[in-house]
Amino acid sequence: MRLDRWLTRQPQLNRRHALSALAAGRVRVNGATISDPLHEVGPFDDIHLSAPDATICLQIARRPRHILLNKPAGVVTACHDPEHPTVIDVLRDTLNARGEDSGWLAEIHHVGRLDRATTGALLLTNDGDVSARISDAGLEGPAKLYRMGLERPLTEAEQESAIAQVRQGVLLEHDPRPTLPAKLAFLTANQARLTLHEGRHHHVKRLWRSLGNRVVWLHRESVAGLSLEGLAPGEWRELTREECSRLGAAQPRG
């Protein structure tokens, strides 16, 4: 958000005082004096206002959190669930076992969703901008790579037909528009990989129902180019600085 707009939305400041303080060079963002009203700020910035007799803290920066989880089966993609363990519970159990603080888990949300039976790569973050970019980017956005098992083996001719239909786009049941073009490749007669650039409700399973088959197991191997290498089911890690940079995600300072 633009700094001038951010300041005028603060309840302890009125609009005139906020804008005059900005013009006078009395606003500091992450320790630097900023007078440019178009300077972008967000929840990961420290923002202070210099007053005649004191310095007023307007916002203490939150630490950016970006987590890659290898979601195990039986866990729901949710922050709270009365019946089943959630992905947040998985992270909390790890932190508790390490004796580390888990309070920050209240800030994060999952980017997209995997259903309870589906395993694999799931990104969680407290950066709303990066989650929106990954979710809404369309064909130009980061890919999601799935591996799956099918109930009925397909002949070579059926495989070629399925590949062509997926590449063109498939109309899912109860959906008014076809899927975006995607890439399908077969590993065996009843196992395949699918690369998607969108994520609709039960996307992969509905796609195969439209193609006359059924998914019996589903695993997401990667999301947004983030590999699960070294992560067993239920394990997770924070993204590296290089990965954050590639996704345009906020990074911890220092």
PyRosetta script that sets phi, psi and omega in degrees:
from pyrosetta import init, pose_from_sequence

init()
pose = pose_from_sequence("MRLDRWLTRQPQLNRRHALSALAAGRVRVNGATISDPLHEVGPFDDIHLSAPDATICLQIARRPRHILLNKPAGVVTACHDPEHPTVIDVLRDTLNARGEDSGWLAEIHHVGRLDRATTGALLLTNDGDVSARISDAGLEGPAKLYRMGLERPLTEAEQESAIAQVRQGVLLEHDPRPTLPAKLAFLTANQARLTLHEGRHHHVKRLWRSLGNRVVWLHRESVAGLSLEGLAPGEWRELTREECSRLGAAQPRG")
pose.set_psi(1, 144.9)
pose.set_omega(1, 176.1)
pose.set_phi(2, -60.2)
pose.set_psi(2, 141.1)
pose.set_omega(2, -176.7)
pose.set_phi(3, -60.6)
pose.set_psi(3, -40.3)
pose.set_omega(3, -179.6)
pose.set_phi(4, -63.2)
pose.set_psi(4, -40.0)
pose.set_omega(4, 178.7)
pose.set_phi(5, -68.1)
pose.set_psi(5, -40.1)
pose.set_omega(5, 179.3)
pose.set_phi(6, -60.4)
pose.set_psi(6, -44.9)
pose.set_omega(6, -178.3)
pose.set_phi(7, -63.4)
pose.set_psi(7, -42.8)
pose.set_omega(7, -176.7)
pose.set_phi(8, -70.5)
pose.set_psi(8, -11.8)
pose.set_omega(8, 178.1)
pose.set_phi(9, -93.3)
pose.set_psi(9, -3.4)
pose.set_omega(9, -179.0)
pose.set_phi(10, -79.1)
pose.set_psi(10, 128.2)
pose.set_omega(10, -174.5)
pose.set_phi(11, -64.6)
pose.set_psi(11, -25.5)
pose.set_omega(11, -177.8)
pose.set_phi(12, -83.9)
pose.set_psi(12, -2.9)
pose.set_omega(12, -179.6)
pose.set_phi(13, -122.3)
pose.set_psi(13, 141.4)
pose.set_omega(13, 168.2)
pose.set_phi(14, -93.4)
pose.set_psi(14, 163.5)
pose.set_omega(14, -171.6)
pose.set_phi(15, -58.0)
pose.set_psi(15, -45.6)
pose.set_omega(15, -176.1)
pose.set_phi(16, -64.2)
pose.set_psi(16, -45.6)
pose.set_omega(16, -179.8)
pose.set_phi(17, -65.4)
pose.set_psi(17, -37.7)
pose.set_omega(17, -179.9)
pose.set_phi(18, -63.4)
pose.set_psi(18, -47.7)
pose.set_omega(18, -177.2)
pose.set_phi(19, -71.5)
pose.set_psi(19, -33.8)
pose.set_omega(19, 177.5)
pose.set_phi(20, -69.7)
pose.set_psi(20, -37.1)
pose.set_omega(20, 176.7)
pose.set_phi(21, -63.8)
pose.set_psi(21, -39.1)
pose.set_omega(21, 178.6)
pose.set_phi(22, -64.4)
pose.set_psi(22, -46.8)
pose.set_omega(22, -179.2)
pose.set_phi(23, -65.0)
pose.set_psi(23, -30.4)
pose.set_omega(23, -178.3)
pose.set_phi(24, -83.9)
pose.set_psi(24, 0.3)
pose.set_omega(24, 178.9)
pose.set_phi(25, 75.2)
pose.set_psi(25, 30.6)
pose.set_omega(25, -178.6)
pose.set_phi(26, -102.7)
pose.set_psi(26, 10.5)
pose.set_omega(26, 178.2)
pose.set_phi(27, -108.6)
pose.set_psi(27, 130.2)
pose.set_omega(27, 179.2)
pose.set_phi(28, -119.2)
pose.set_psi(28, 130.5)
pose.set_omega(28, 178.3)
pose.set_phi(29, -117.8)
pose.set_psi(29, 118.2)
pose.set_omega(29, -177.9)
pose.set_phi(30, 53.3)
pose.set_psi(30, 38.9)
pose.set_omega(30, 176.2)
pose.set_phi(31, 86.2)
pose.set_psi(31, -6.3)
pose.set_omega(31, -179.3)
pose.set_phi(32, -106.5)
pose.set_psi(32, 138.4)
pose.set_omega(32, 176.5)
pose.set_phi(33, -72.1)
pose.set_psi(33, 126.0)
pose.set_omega(33, -177.8)
pose.set_phi(34, -123.8)
pose.set_psi(34, 125.8)
pose.set_omega(34, 175.4)
pose.set_phi(35, -118.1)
pose.set_psi(35, -1.9)
pose.set_omega(35, 180.0)
pose.set_phi(36, -78.6)
pose.set_psi(36, 115.7)
pose.set_omega(36, -178.8)
pose.set_phi(37, -65.5)
pose.set_psi(37, -20.2)
pose.set_omega(37, -177.7)
pose.set_phi(38, -89.2)
pose.set_psi(38, -1.3)
pose.set_omega(38, 179.3)
pose.set_phi(39, -59.4)
pose.set_psi(39, 130.1)
pose.set_omega(39, -177.0)
pose.set_phi(40, -84.2)
pose.set_psi(40, 132.8)
pose.set_omega(40, 176.4)
pose.set_phi(41, -131.9)
pose.set_psi(41, 161.5)
pose.set_omega(41, 179.0)
pose.set_phi(42, -155.8)
pose.set_psi(42, -167.3)
pose.set_omega(42, -175.3)
pose.set_phi(43, -68.5)
pose.set_psi(43, -10.9)
pose.set_omega(43, -177.7)
pose.set_phi(44, -100.4)
pose.set_psi(44, 18.0)
pose.set_omega(44, 179.3)
pose.set_phi(45, -113.7)
pose.set_psi(45, 139.3)
pose.set_omega(45, 167.3)
pose.set_phi(46, -81.3)
pose.set_psi(46, 130.3)
pose.set_omega(46, -179.6)
pose.set_phi(47, -131.2)
pose.set_psi(47, 124.0)
pose.set_omega(47, -178.8)
pose.set_phi(48, -128.1)
pose.set_psi(48, 153.3)
pose.set_omega(48, 178.0)
pose.set_phi(49, -123.2)
pose.set_psi(49, 126.3)
pose.set_omega(49, 177.9)
pose.set_phi(50, -85.2)
pose.set_psi(50, 120.6)
pose.set_omega(50, 175.8)
pose.set_phi(51, -105.6)
pose.set_psi(51, 167.2)
pose.set_omega(51, -178.0)
pose.set_phi(52, -54.9)
pose.set_psi(52, -36.1)
pose.set_omega(52, -174.7)
pose.set_phi(53, -119.2)
pose.set_psi(53, 5.7)
pose.set_omega(53, -177.5)
pose.set_phi(54, -167.7)
pose.set_psi(54, 168.9)
pose.set_omega(54, 171.7)
pose.set_phi(55, -111.1)
pose.set_psi(55, 124.3)
pose.set_omega(55, -176.2)
pose.set_phi(56, -97.9)
pose.set_psi(56, 125.9)
pose.set_omega(56, 175.5)
pose.set_phi(57, -84.1)
pose.set_psi(57, 113.8)
pose.set_omega(57, 178.6)
pose.set_phi(58, -88.9)
pose.set_psi(58, -31.8)
pose.set_omega(58, 179.3)
pose.set_phi(59, -157.5)
pose.set_psi(59, 132.8)
pose.set_omega(59, 171.2)
pose.set_phi(60, -96.6)
pose.set_psi(60, 128.3)
pose.set_omega(60, -175.7)
pose.set_phi(61, -63.0)
pose.set_psi(61, 136.7)
pose.set_omega(61, 168.2)
pose.set_phi(62, -80.8)
pose.set_psi(62, 152.8)
pose.set_omega(62, 175.4)
pose.set_phi(63, -81.7)
pose.set_psi(63, 128.2)
pose.set_omega(63, 175.5)
pose.set_phi(64, -63.5)
pose.set_psi(64, 137.1)
pose.set_omega(64, 178.9)
pose.set_phi(65, -127.8)
pose.set_psi(65, 126.7)
pose.set_omega(65, 177.9)
pose.set_phi(66, -136.5)
pose.set_psi(66, 114.2)
pose.set_omega(66, -171.2)
pose.set_phi(67, -118.8)
pose.set_psi(67, 133.8)
pose.set_omega(67, 169.8)
pose.set_phi(68, -107.8)
pose.set_psi(68, 120.4)
pose.set_omega(68, -178.0)
pose.set_phi(69, -113.8)
pose.set_psi(69, 137.8)
pose.set_omega(69, 168.1)
pose.set_phi(70, -91.5)
pose.set_psi(70, 92.8)
pose.set_omega(70, -172.6)
pose.set_phi(71, -68.4)
pose.set_psi(71, 127.1)
pose.set_omega(71, 176.8)
pose.set_phi(72, -82.9)
pose.set_psi(72, 163.6)
pose.set_omega(72, 175.8)
pose.set_phi(73, -66.4)
pose.set_psi(73, 151.7)
pose.set_omega(73, 177.4)
pose.set_phi(74, 86.0)
pose.set_psi(74, -1.7)
pose.set_omega(74, -179.8)
pose.set_phi(75, -107.8)
pose.set_psi(75, 134.0)
pose.set_omega(75, -178.5)
pose.set_phi(76, -92.5)
pose.set_psi(76, 146.5)
pose.set_omega(76, 177.7)
pose.set_phi(77, -85.2)
pose.set_psi(77, 89.5)
pose.set_omega(77, -178.2)
pose.set_phi(78, -162.0)
pose.set_psi(78, 163.6)
pose.set_omega(78, 175.6)
pose.set_phi(79, -86.2)
pose.set_psi(79, -29.9)
pose.set_omega(79, -179.9)
pose.set_phi(80, -143.1)
pose.set_psi(80, 141.2)
pose.set_omega(80, 174.5)
pose.set_phi(81, -153.5)
pose.set_psi(81, 130.8)
pose.set_omega(81, -175.8)
pose.set_phi(82, -74.8)
pose.set_psi(82, -15.4)
pose.set_omega(82, -172.0)
pose.set_phi(83, -115.7)
pose.set_psi(83, -29.5)
pose.set_omega(83, -171.5)
pose.set_phi(84, -128.2)
pose.set_psi(84, 153.9)
pose.set_omega(84, 173.7)
pose.set_phi(85, -64.7)
pose.set_psi(85, 147.2)
pose.set_omega(85, -179.0)
pose.set_phi(86, -110.4)
pose.set_psi(86, 169.2)
pose.set_omega(86, 176.7)
pose.set_phi(87, -63.0)
pose.set_psi(87, -31.3)
pose.set_omega(87, 176.4)
pose.set_phi(88, -67.5)
pose.set_psi(88, -37.8)
pose.set_omega(88, 176.2)
pose.set_phi(89, -60.8)
pose.set_psi(89, -38.9)
pose.set_omega(89, 179.1)
pose.set_phi(90, -61.8)
pose.set_psi(90, -45.9)
pose.set_omega(90, 178.8)
pose.set_phi(91, -64.9)
pose.set_psi(91, -42.0)
pose.set_omega(91, -178.0)
pose.set_phi(92, -64.0)
pose.set_psi(92, -40.7)
pose.set_omega(92, 179.3)
pose.set_phi(93, -60.1)
pose.set_psi(93, -40.6)
pose.set_omega(93, 178.9)
pose.set_phi(94, -64.8)
pose.set_psi(94, -46.5)
pose.set_omega(94, -179.1)
pose.set_phi(95, -63.5)
pose.set_psi(95, -41.1)
pose.set_omega(95, 178.4)
pose.set_phi(96, -63.4)
pose.set_psi(96, -40.2)
pose.set_omega(96, 179.2)
pose.set_phi(97, -65.0)
pose.set_psi(97, -30.0)
pose.set_omega(97, 178.3)
pose.set_phi(98, -84.5)
pose.set_psi(98, -9.2)
pose.set_omega(98, -175.1)
pose.set_phi(99, 74.3)
pose.set_psi(99, 26.5)
pose.set_omega(99, -177.6)
pose.set_phi(100, -103.5)
pose.set_psi(100, 157.7)
pose.set_omega(100, 179.7)
pose.set_phi(101, -65.7)
pose.set_psi(101, 137.1)
pose.set_omega(101, 178.0)
pose.set_phi(102, -117.0)
pose.set_psi(102, 9.0)
pose.set_omega(102, -177.3)
pose.set_phi(103, -60.9)
pose.set_psi(103, -30.8)
pose.set_omega(103, -177.4)
pose.set_phi(104, -68.2)
pose.set_psi(104, -14.3)
pose.set_omega(104, 179.3)
pose.set_phi(105, -63.0)
pose.set_psi(105, -21.7)
pose.set_omega(105, 178.4)
pose.set_phi(106, -66.9)
pose.set_psi(106, -18.1)
pose.set_omega(106, -177.1)
pose.set_phi(107, -88.1)
pose.set_psi(107, -20.3)
pose.set_omega(107, -168.5)
pose.set_phi(108, -95.3)
pose.set_psi(108, 159.0)
pose.set_omega(108, 177.6)
pose.set_phi(109, -138.0)
pose.set_psi(109, 160.8)
pose.set_omega(109, 179.6)
pose.set_phi(110, -87.5)
pose.set_psi(110, 145.9)
pose.set_omega(110, 178.0)
pose.set_phi(111, -98.7)
pose.set_psi(111, 107.6)
pose.set_omega(111, -172.9)
pose.set_phi(112, 77.2)
pose.set_psi(112, -166.7)
pose.set_omega(112, -172.5)
pose.set_phi(113, -152.6)
pose.set_psi(113, 141.2)
pose.set_omega(113, 167.6)
pose.set_phi(114, -116.9)
pose.set_psi(114, 135.8)
pose.set_omega(114, -178.7)
pose.set_phi(115, -71.9)
pose.set_psi(115, 172.8)
pose.set_omega(115, -168.3)
pose.set_phi(116, -60.7)
pose.set_psi(116, -36.3)
pose.set_omega(116, -178.0)
pose.set_phi(117, -81.4)
pose.set_psi(117, -21.9)
pose.set_omega(117, -175.5)
pose.set_phi(118, -79.5)
pose.set_psi(118, 140.4)
pose.set_omega(118, -179.4)
pose.set_phi(119, -111.4)
pose.set_psi(119, 168.2)
pose.set_omega(119, 169.1)
pose.set_phi(120, 116.5)
pose.set_psi(120, -158.1)
pose.set_omega(120, -166.7)
pose.set_phi(121, -69.9)
pose.set_psi(121, 124.0)
pose.set_omega(121, 176.3)
pose.set_phi(122, -137.0)
pose.set_psi(122, 129.8)
pose.set_omega(122, 178.9)
pose.set_phi(123, -98.1)
pose.set_psi(123, 135.1)
pose.set_omega(123, 174.4)
pose.set_phi(124, -126.7)
pose.set_psi(124, 143.3)
pose.set_omega(124, -175.1)
pose.set_phi(125, -156.9)
pose.set_psi(125, 164.1)
pose.set_omega(125, 168.8)
pose.set_phi(126, -109.9)
pose.set_psi(126, 16.0)
pose.set_omega(126, -179.8)
pose.set_phi(127, -105.2)
pose.set_psi(127, 98.3)
pose.set_omega(127, -177.7)
pose.set_phi(128, -63.0)
pose.set_psi(128, -30.9)
pose.set_omega(128, -179.5)
pose.set_phi(129, -65.4)
pose.set_psi(129, -45.5)
pose.set_omega(129, -177.3)
pose.set_phi(130, -70.5)
pose.set_psi(130, -35.5)
pose.set_omega(130, 178.4)
pose.set_phi(131, -66.9)
pose.set_psi(131, -36.8)
pose.set_omega(131, 177.3)
pose.set_phi(132, -66.0)
pose.set_psi(132, -40.5)
pose.set_omega(132, 179.4)
pose.set_phi(133, -63.6)
pose.set_psi(133, -42.1)
pose.set_omega(133, -179.0)
pose.set_phi(134, -69.1)
pose.set_psi(134, -38.2)
pose.set_omega(134, -175.3)
pose.set_phi(135, -77.3)
pose.set_psi(135, -32.5)
pose.set_omega(135, -168.2)
pose.set_phi(136, -112.6)
pose.set_psi(136, 9.4)
pose.set_omega(136, -171.2)
pose.set_phi(137, -78.7)
pose.set_psi(137, -16.9)
pose.set_omega(137, 179.3)
pose.set_phi(138, 70.1)
pose.set_psi(138, -150.7)
pose.set_omega(138, -174.1)
pose.set_phi(139, -59.9)
pose.set_psi(139, -29.0)
pose.set_omega(139, -178.6)
pose.set_phi(140, -83.7)
pose.set_psi(140, -5.6)
pose.set_omega(140, -175.1)
pose.set_phi(141, -88.3)
pose.set_psi(141, 179.2)
pose.set_omega(141, -178.6)
pose.set_phi(142, -62.7)
pose.set_psi(142, 145.1)
pose.set_omega(142, -177.2)
pose.set_phi(143, -89.0)
pose.set_psi(143, 157.2)
pose.set_omega(143, 171.6)
pose.set_phi(144, -119.8)
pose.set_psi(144, 127.8)
pose.set_omega(144, -176.1)
pose.set_phi(145, -111.6)
pose.set_psi(145, 122.8)
pose.set_omega(145, -177.9)
pose.set_phi(146, -116.0)
pose.set_psi(146, 146.5)
pose.set_omega(146, 168.5)
pose.set_phi(147, -119.2)
pose.set_psi(147, 140.9)
pose.set_omega(147, -172.5)
pose.set_phi(148, -147.4)
pose.set_psi(148, 156.1)
pose.set_omega(148, 171.4)
pose.set_phi(149, -110.2)
pose.set_psi(149, 140.4)
pose.set_omega(149, -176.5)
pose.set_phi(150, -110.2)
pose.set_psi(150, 148.4)
pose.set_omega(150, -178.7)
pose.set_phi(151, -66.4)
pose.set_psi(151, -42.3)
pose.set_omega(151, -175.6)
pose.set_phi(152, -113.2)
pose.set_psi(152, 123.2)
pose.set_omega(152, 175.7)
pose.set_phi(153, -62.4)
pose.set_psi(153, 146.5)
pose.set_omega(153, -178.7)
pose.set_phi(154, -108.6)
pose.set_psi(154, 141.6)
pose.set_omega(154, 173.2)
pose.set_phi(155, -70.9)
pose.set_psi(155, 167.9)
pose.set_omega(155, 178.6)
pose.set_phi(156, -59.7)
pose.set_psi(156, -39.7)
pose.set_omega(156, 178.8)
pose.set_phi(157, -65.0)
pose.set_psi(157, -40.4)
pose.set_omega(157, 178.6)
pose.set_phi(158, -67.3)
pose.set_psi(158, -36.9)
pose.set_omega(158, 177.1)
pose.set_phi(159, -62.5)
pose.set_psi(159, -46.4)
pose.set_omega(159, 180.0)
pose.set_phi(160, -61.8)
pose.set_psi(160, -40.1)
pose.set_omega(160, 178.5)
pose.set_phi(161, -64.7)
pose.set_psi(161, -43.6)
pose.set_omega(161, 179.2)
pose.set_phi(162, -63.6)
pose.set_psi(162, -42.4)
pose.set_omega(162, 178.9)
pose.set_phi(163, -59.2)
pose.set_psi(163, -43.8)
pose.set_omega(163, -179.1)
pose.set_phi(164, -66.4)
pose.set_psi(164, -41.9)
pose.set_omega(164, -179.2)
pose.set_phi(165, -65.3)
pose.set_psi(165, -42.7)
pose.set_omega(165, -179.9)
pose.set_phi(166, -66.0)
pose.set_psi(166, -38.7)
pose.set_omega(166, 178.7)
pose.set_phi(167, -64.0)
pose.set_psi(167, -32.7)
pose.set_omega(167, -179.7)
pose.set_phi(168, -83.3)
pose.set_psi(168, -33.2)
pose.set_omega(168, -175.3)
pose.set_phi(169, 117.5)
pose.set_psi(169, 136.7)
pose.set_omega(169, -174.9)
pose.set_phi(170, -117.6)
pose.set_psi(170, 136.1)
pose.set_omega(170, 176.3)
pose.set_phi(171, -85.0)
pose.set_psi(171, 114.2)
pose.set_omega(171, -179.7)
pose.set_phi(172, -83.8)
pose.set_psi(172, 154.1)
pose.set_omega(172, 178.4)
pose.set_phi(173, -60.4)
pose.set_psi(173, 135.8)
pose.set_omega(173, 178.8)
pose.set_phi(174, 64.9)
pose.set_psi(174, 22.3)
pose.set_omega(174, 178.8)
pose.set_phi(175, -124.3)
pose.set_psi(175, 125.4)
pose.set_omega(175, -173.4)
pose.set_phi(176, -77.1)
pose.set_psi(176, -13.1)
pose.set_omega(176, -177.8)
pose.set_phi(177, -129.7)
pose.set_psi(177, 147.2)
pose.set_omega(177, -179.6)
pose.set_phi(178, -69.0)
pose.set_psi(178, 161.8)
pose.set_omega(178, 176.7)
pose.set_phi(179, -67.2)
pose.set_psi(179, 158.8)
pose.set_omega(179, 172.2)
pose.set_phi(180, -67.8)
pose.set_psi(180, 153.7)
pose.set_omega(180, 176.3)
pose.set_phi(181, -54.3)
pose.set_psi(181, 137.8)
pose.set_omega(181, -178.4)
pose.set_phi(182, -138.0)
pose.set_psi(182, 168.9)
pose.set_omega(182, -176.6)
pose.set_phi(183, -113.7)
pose.set_psi(183, 123.7)
pose.set_omega(183, 179.3)
pose.set_phi(184, -117.6)
pose.set_psi(184, 135.7)
pose.set_omega(184, 176.7)
pose.set_phi(185, -139.0)
pose.set_psi(185, 138.5)
pose.set_omega(185, -178.3)
pose.set_phi(186, -96.4)
pose.set_psi(186, 135.3)
pose.set_omega(186, 175.7)
pose.set_phi(187, -93.9)
pose.set_psi(187, -40.2)
pose.set_omega(187, 173.0)
pose.set_phi(188, -142.1)
pose.set_psi(188, -174.1)
pose.set_omega(188, -179.3)
pose.set_phi(189, -65.7)
pose.set_psi(189, -22.2)
pose.set_omega(189, -179.7)
pose.set_phi(190, -132.3)
pose.set_psi(190, 22.1)
pose.set_omega(190, 172.0)
pose.set_phi(191, -132.7)
pose.set_psi(191, 141.6)
pose.set_omega(191, -175.1)
pose.set_phi(192, -148.9)
pose.set_psi(192, 162.5)
pose.set_omega(192, 170.5)
pose.set_phi(193, -115.5)
pose.set_psi(193, 142.3)
pose.set_omega(193, -179.1)
pose.set_phi(194, -133.6)
pose.set_psi(194, 128.4)
pose.set_omega(194, 177.3)
pose.set_phi(195, -107.7)
pose.set_psi(195, 120.0)
pose.set_omega(195, -177.9)
pose.set_phi(196, -116.4)
pose.set_psi(196, 154.2)
pose.set_omega(196, 173.4)
pose.set_phi(197, -121.4)
pose.set_psi(197, 18.9)
pose.set_omega(197, 176.3)
pose.set_phi(198, -149.7)
pose.set_psi(198, 171.3)
pose.set_omega(198, 179.6)
pose.set_phi(199, -146.7)
pose.set_psi(199, 99.5)
pose.set_omega(199, 176.6)
pose.set_phi(200, -97.2)
pose.set_psi(200, 168.9)
pose.set_omega(200, -177.9)
pose.set_phi(201, -58.7)
pose.set_psi(201, 122.2)
pose.set_omega(201, -179.2)
pose.set_phi(202, 48.4)
pose.set_psi(202, 44.1)
pose.set_omega(202, -170.5)
pose.set_phi(203, -54.1)
pose.set_psi(203, -55.0)
pose.set_omega(203, -173.9)
pose.set_phi(204, -65.6)
pose.set_psi(204, -43.0)
pose.set_omega(204, -177.9)
pose.set_phi(205, -67.9)
pose.set_psi(205, -40.1)
pose.set_omega(205, 177.7)
pose.set_phi(206, -67.6)
pose.set_psi(206, -35.7)
pose.set_omega(206, 178.5)
pose.set_phi(207, -60.1)
pose.set_psi(207, -47.5)
pose.set_omega(207, -178.4)
pose.set_phi(208, -70.5)
pose.set_psi(208, -29.8)
pose.set_omega(208, 173.0)
pose.set_phi(209, -62.6)
pose.set_psi(209, -40.0)
pose.set_omega(209, 177.9)
pose.set_phi(210, -64.8)
pose.set_psi(210, -27.8)
pose.set_omega(210, 179.7)
pose.set_phi(211, -91.8)
pose.set_psi(211, 5.6)
pose.set_omega(211, 174.7)
pose.set_phi(212, 83.7)
pose.set_psi(212, 28.4)
pose.set_omega(212, 179.1)
pose.set_phi(213, -140.7)
pose.set_psi(213, -176.8)
pose.set_omega(213, -178.9)
pose.set_phi(214, -140.8)
pose.set_psi(214, 138.0)
pose.set_omega(214, 176.7)
pose.set_phi(215, -82.5)
pose.set_psi(215, 127.8)
pose.set_omega(215, 179.3)
pose.set_phi(216, -102.2)
pose.set_psi(216, -23.4)
pose.set_omega(216, 169.9)
pose.set_phi(217, -152.7)
pose.set_psi(217, 153.0)
pose.set_omega(217, -174.0)
pose.set_phi(218, -146.4)
pose.set_psi(218, 132.3)
pose.set_omega(218, -179.4)
pose.set_phi(219, -135.9)
pose.set_psi(219, 130.3)
pose.set_omega(219, 175.8)
pose.set_phi(220, -94.0)
pose.set_psi(220, 115.4)
pose.set_omega(220, -175.2)
pose.set_phi(221, -78.3)
pose.set_psi(221, -34.1)
pose.set_omega(221, 179.8)
pose.set_phi(222, -157.1)
pose.set_psi(222, 158.7)
pose.set_omega(222, 175.4)
pose.set_phi(223, -140.6)
pose.set_psi(223, 132.8)
pose.set_omega(223, 179.4)
pose.set_phi(224, 53.3)
pose.set_psi(224, 33.9)
pose.set_omega(224, 179.3)
pose.set_phi(225, 76.3)
pose.set_psi(225, 9.8)
pose.set_omega(225, -178.2)
pose.set_phi(226, -93.9)
pose.set_psi(226, 118.7)
pose.set_omega(226, -175.1)
pose.set_phi(227, -88.9)
pose.set_psi(227, 147.9)
pose.set_omega(227, 176.2)
pose.set_phi(228, -87.9)
pose.set_psi(228, 8.4)
pose.set_omega(228, -177.5)
pose.set_phi(229, -52.8)
pose.set_psi(229, 127.3)
pose.set_omega(229, 178.8)
pose.set_phi(230, 86.1)
pose.set_psi(230, -2.5)
pose.set_omega(230, -179.1)
pose.set_phi(231, -108.6)
pose.set_psi(231, 115.0)
pose.set_omega(231, 173.6)
pose.set_phi(232, -77.1)
pose.set_psi(232, 162.5)
pose.set_omega(232, 176.5)
pose.set_phi(233, -52.2)
pose.set_psi(233, 130.2)
pose.set_omega(233, -178.9)
pose.set_phi(234, 91.2)
pose.set_psi(234, -10.9)
pose.set_omega(234, 178.4)
pose.set_phi(235, -91.4)
pose.set_psi(235, 157.5)
pose.set_omega(235, -177.8)
pose.set_phi(236, -151.7)
pose.set_psi(236, 164.7)
pose.set_omega(236, 177.9)
pose.set_phi(237, -149.6)
pose.set_psi(237, 159.6)
pose.set_omega(237, 172.6)
pose.set_phi(238, -84.5)
pose.set_psi(238, 148.0)
pose.set_omega(238, -179.5)
pose.set_phi(239, -66.5)
pose.set_psi(239, 149.8)
pose.set_omega(239, 175.9)
pose.set_phi(240, -75.1)
pose.set_psi(240, 166.0)
pose.set_omega(240, 177.4)
pose.set_phi(241, -62.6)
pose.set_psi(241, -36.9)
pose.set_omega(241, 178.7)
pose.set_phi(242, -64.5)
pose.set_psi(242, -41.8)
pose.set_omega(242, 178.8)
pose.set_phi(243, -65.7)
pose.set_psi(243, -41.1)
pose.set_omega(243, 176.9)
pose.set_phi(244, -61.2)
pose.set_psi(244, -43.3)
pose.set_omega(244, 179.9)
pose.set_phi(245, -62.0)
pose.set_psi(245, -41.9)
pose.set_omega(245, -179.2)
pose.set_phi(246, -64.5)
pose.set_psi(246, -34.0)
pose.set_omega(246, -179.7)
pose.set_phi(247, -88.0)
pose.set_psi(247, -4.7)
pose.set_omega(247, -175.1)
pose.set_phi(248, 68.9)
pose.set_psi(248, 30.5)
pose.set_omega(248, -177.1)
pose.set_phi(249, -92.0)
pose.set_psi(249, 146.9)
pose.set_omega(249, 176.7)
pose.set_phi(250, -61.6)
pose.set_psi(250, 143.4)
pose.set_omega(250, -179.4)
pose.set_phi(251, -123.1)
pose.set_psi(251, 152.0)
pose.set_omega(251, 174.9)
pose.set_phi(252, -59.6)
pose.set_psi(252, 141.1)
pose.set_omega(252, 177.6)
pose.set_phi(253, -78.0)
pose.set_psi(253, 154.0)
pose.set_omega(253, 177.7)
pose.set_phi(254, 97.7)
pose.dump_pdb("model.pdb")
